[in-house]
Amino acid sequence: MKKKESMEKAKAEDVKICSLCGQMIIGDYEMVRTRRRTTMYFCKGMQCRKEHDREK
């Protein structure tokens, strides 16, 4: 029997980019749809925003 690869490559539709920090989101994320029907993704709990505020 052949084993299936446990790590499958992510499809382009599955990859989410955080609108604040610009990094690829791994795991949980928050989605916001604007009035203009633009979909924005953020790190869960906006952790990147908290880190960004500390730097300033």
DSSP file (Angstrom, degrees, kcal/mol; ACC not computed):
  #  RESIDUE AA STRUCTURE BP1 BP2  ACC     N-H-->O    O-->H-N    N-H-->O    O-->H-N    TCO  KAPPA ALPHA  PHI   PSI    X-CA   Y-CA   Z-CA
    1    1 A M              0   0    0      0, 0.0     2,-0.4     0, 0.0     0, 0.0   0.000 360.0 360.0 360.0 139.2    0.0    0.0    0.0
    2    2 A K        -     0   0    0      1,-0.0     2,-0.3     0, 0.0     0, 0.0  -0.745 360.0-130.0 -93.7 141.5    1.2    3.5   -0.8
    3    3 A K        -     0   0    0     -2,-0.4     2,-0.2     1,-0.0     3,-0.0  -0.696  20.8-123.3 -87.7 141.6    0.9    6.2    1.8
    4    4 A K        -     0   0    0     -2,-0.3     2,-0.3     1,-0.1    -1,-0.0  -0.537  36.8 -96.1 -77.8 150.5   -0.7    9.5    0.7
    5    5 A E        -     0   0    0     -2,-0.2    -1,-0.1     1,-0.2     3,-0.0  -0.510  27.7-152.8 -67.4 128.8    1.4   12.6    1.2
    6    6 A S  S    S+     0   0    0     -2,-0.3     2,-0.8     1,-0.2    -1,-0.2   0.815  84.7  59.7 -73.9 -29.1    0.4   14.1    4.5
    7    7 A M  S    S-     0   0    0     -3,-0.0     2,-0.3     3,-0.0    -1,-0.2  -0.867  72.8-171.9-103.8 106.6    1.4   17.6    3.3
    8    8 A E        -     0   0    0     -2,-0.8     2,-0.1     1,-0.1    -2,-0.0  -0.722  31.9-103.4 -93.8 147.9   -0.6   18.6    0.3
    9    9 A K        -     0   0    0     -2,-0.3     2,-0.2     1,-0.1    -1,-0.1  -0.449  38.6-113.3 -69.7 140.6    0.4   21.7   -1.6
   10   10 A A        -     0   0    0     -2,-0.1     2,-0.2     1,-0.1    -1,-0.1  -0.509  26.4-129.0 -75.5 140.7   -1.9   24.7   -0.9
   11   11 A K    >>  -     0   0    0     -2,-0.2     4,-1.0     1,-0.1     3,-0.8  -0.488  23.7-110.8 -83.4 160.2   -4.0   25.9   -3.8
   12   12 A A  T 34 S+     0   0    0      1,-0.3     3,-0.2     2,-0.2    -1,-0.1   0.823 119.0  54.3 -62.0 -31.2   -4.0   29.6   -4.7
   13   13 A E  T 34 S+     0   0    0      1,-0.2    -1,-0.3     3,-0.0    -3,-0.0   0.769 105.7  53.5 -73.7 -24.9   -7.6   29.9   -3.5
   14   14 A D  T <4 S+     0   0    0     -3,-0.8     2,-0.4     2,-0.0    -1,-0.2   0.700  87.5  92.1 -83.7 -20.4   -6.7   28.5   -0.1
   15   15 A V     <  -     0   0    0     -4,-1.0     2,-0.4    -3,-0.2    11,-0.1  -0.633  58.8-165.4 -82.9 127.5   -3.9   30.9    0.7
   16   16 A K  E     -A   25   0A   0      9,-0.5     9,-3.0    -2,-0.4     2,-0.4  -0.906   5.9-154.2-113.3 140.9   -4.9   34.0    2.6
   17   17 A I  E     -A   24   0A   0     -2,-0.4    24,-0.5     7,-0.2     7,-0.2  -0.958  23.1-119.1-115.7 130.3   -2.8   37.1    3.0
   18   18 A C  B  >  -b   41   0B   0      5,-2.6     4,-1.2    -2,-0.4    24,-0.2  -0.471  13.6-145.9 -68.4 133.5   -3.3   39.4    6.0
   19   19 A S  T  4 S+     0   0    0     22,-2.8    -1,-0.1    -2,-0.2    23,-0.1   0.730  94.5  43.4 -73.9 -22.1   -4.3   43.0    4.9
   20   20 A L  T  4 S+     0   0    0     21,-0.3    -1,-0.1     3,-0.1    22,-0.1   0.934 128.6  19.2 -87.1 -54.3   -2.4   44.6    7.8
   21   21 A C  T  4 S-     0   0    0      2,-0.1    -2,-0.1     1,-0.0     3,-0.1   0.680  90.0-132.8 -96.7 -18.2    1.0   42.8    7.9
   22   22 A G     <  +     0   0    0     -4,-1.2     2,-0.2     1,-0.3    -3,-0.1   0.560  59.7 132.7  80.8   7.3    1.1   41.2    4.4
   23   23 A Q        -     0   0    0      1,-0.1    -5,-2.6    -6,-0.1    -1,-0.3  -0.559  66.7 -95.7 -91.7 157.9    2.1   37.8    5.7
   24   24 A M  E     -A   17   0A   0     -7,-0.2     2,-0.5    -2,-0.2    -7,-0.2  -0.529  40.7-126.5 -70.4 133.6    0.5   34.5    4.7
   25   25 A I  E     -A   16   0A   0     -9,-3.0    -9,-0.5    -2,-0.2     2,-0.5  -0.723  24.5-171.2 -88.4 124.9   -2.1   33.4    7.2
   26   26 A I        -     0   0    0     -2,-0.5     2,-0.4     2,-0.1   -11,-0.0  -0.973  59.8 -11.4-114.9 120.8   -1.7   30.0    8.7
   27   27 A G  S    S+     0   0    0     -2,-0.5     2,-0.1    16,-0.0    -2,-0.1  -0.763 115.9  19.8  97.5-139.2   -4.5   28.7   10.7
   28   28 A D        +     0   0    0     -2,-0.4    16,-1.1    16,-0.1     2,-0.3  -0.349  64.6 169.8 -74.3 147.8   -7.4   30.9   12.0
   29   29 A Y  E     -C   43   0B   0     14,-0.2     2,-0.4    -4,-0.1    14,-0.2  -0.959  29.3-124.0-148.9 164.4   -8.2   34.2   10.3
   30   30 A E  E     -C   42   0B   0     12,-2.7    12,-2.5    -2,-0.3     2,-0.4  -0.935  21.8-152.8-114.1 139.6  -10.9   36.8   10.3
   31   31 A M  E     -C   41   0B   0     -2,-0.4     2,-0.4    10,-0.2    10,-0.2  -0.927   9.2-172.0-116.0 135.4  -12.7   37.9    7.2
   32   32 A V  E     -C   40   0B   0      8,-2.9     8,-3.2    -2,-0.4     2,-0.5  -0.992   8.5-158.2-126.3 131.4  -14.3   41.3    6.5
   33   33 A R  E     -C   39   0B   0     -2,-0.4     6,-0.2     6,-0.2    -2,-0.0  -0.949  17.8-148.5-109.6 123.4  -16.4   42.1    3.5
   34   34 A T    >   -     0   0    0      4,-2.5     3,-1.8    -2,-0.5     0, 0.0  -0.193  31.1 -97.1 -83.4 175.9  -16.6   45.9    2.8
   35   35 A R  T 3  S+     0   0    0      1,-0.3    -1,-0.1     2,-0.1    -2,-0.0   0.804 126.0  56.0 -62.7 -29.4  -19.5   47.9    1.3
   36   36 A R  T 3  S-     0   0    0      2,-0.1    -1,-0.3     1,-0.0     3,-0.1   0.267 121.7-108.7 -87.6  12.5  -17.8   47.6   -2.1
   37   37 A R    <   +     0   0    0     -3,-1.8     2,-0.4     1,-0.3    -2,-0.1   0.738  68.4 150.1  66.9  25.7  -17.7   43.8   -1.7
   38   38 A T        -     0   0    0      2,-0.0    -4,-2.5     1,-0.0     2,-0.5  -0.759  39.8-140.7 -85.7 134.0  -14.0   43.6   -1.2
   39   39 A T  E     - C   0  33B   0     -2,-0.4     2,-0.4    -6,-0.2    -6,-0.2  -0.857  20.3-173.8 -99.8 125.1  -13.0   40.7    1.0
   40   40 A M  E     - C   0  32B   0     -8,-3.2    -8,-2.9    -2,-0.5     2,-0.4  -0.933   8.5-153.7-119.7 142.8  -10.2   41.4    3.5
   41   41 A Y  E     -bC  18  31B   0    -24,-0.5   -22,-2.8    -2,-0.4     2,-0.3  -0.916  11.8-176.2-117.2 142.3   -8.5   38.8    5.7
   42   42 A F  E     - C   0  30B   0    -12,-2.5   -12,-2.7    -2,-0.4     3,-0.1  -0.948  36.1 -93.5-133.6 154.0   -6.8   39.5    9.0
   43   43 A C  E >   - C   0  29B   0     -2,-0.3     3,-2.6   -14,-0.2   -14,-0.2  -0.380  61.8 -85.7 -61.3 145.1   -4.8   37.4   11.5
   44   44 A K  G >  S+     0   0    0    -16,-1.1     3,-0.8     1,-0.3    -1,-0.1  -0.321 116.4   5.0 -57.9 127.6   -7.1   35.9   14.2
   45   45 A G  G 3  S-     0   0    0      1,-0.2    -1,-0.3    -3,-0.1    -2,-0.1   0.549 116.3 -92.6  74.2   6.9   -7.5   38.5   17.0
   46   46 A M  G X>  +     0   0    0     -3,-2.6     4,-1.5     1,-0.1     3,-0.5   0.906  67.4 166.4  49.5  49.7   -5.4   40.9   14.9
   47   47 A Q  H <> S+     0   0    0     -3,-0.8     4,-2.0     1,-0.2     5,-0.2   0.845  70.9  58.1 -61.0 -35.3   -2.2   39.8   16.5
   48   48 A C  H 3> S+     0   0    0      1,-0.2     4,-2.1     2,-0.2    -1,-0.2   0.836 102.5  54.6 -67.1 -31.0   -0.2   41.5   13.9
   49   49 A R  H <> S+     0   0    0     -3,-0.5     4,-2.3     2,-0.2    -1,-0.2   0.911 106.9  50.1 -67.5 -41.9   -1.8   44.8   14.7
   50   50 A K  H  X S+     0   0    0     -4,-1.5     4,-1.5     1,-0.2    -2,-0.2   0.908 112.4  47.3 -62.3 -41.8   -0.9   44.5   18.4
   51   51 A E  H  X S+     0   0    0     -4,-2.0     4,-1.2     1,-0.2    -1,-0.2   0.872 110.8  52.3 -65.9 -37.7    2.7   43.8   17.4
   52   52 A H  H  X S+     0   0    0     -4,-2.1     4,-0.9     1,-0.2    -2,-0.2   0.882 107.6  51.6 -66.7 -38.7    2.7   46.7   15.0
   53   53 A D  H  < S+     0   0    0     -4,-2.3     3,-0.3     1,-0.2    -1,-0.2   0.839 105.6  55.9 -67.4 -33.1    1.5   49.1   17.7
   54   54 A R  H  < S+     0   0    0     -4,-1.5    -1,-0.2     1,-0.2    -2,-0.2   0.842 101.4  57.7 -67.1 -33.3    4.3   47.9   20.1
   55   55 A E  H  <        0   0    0     -4,-1.2    -1,-0.2     1,-0.3    -2,-0.2   0.801 360.0 360.0 -68.9 -28.9    6.9   48.9   17.5
   56   56 A K     <        0   0    0     -4,-0.9    -1,-0.3    -3,-0.3    -2,-0.2   0.472 360.0 360.0 -79.4 360.0    5.8   52.5   17.3
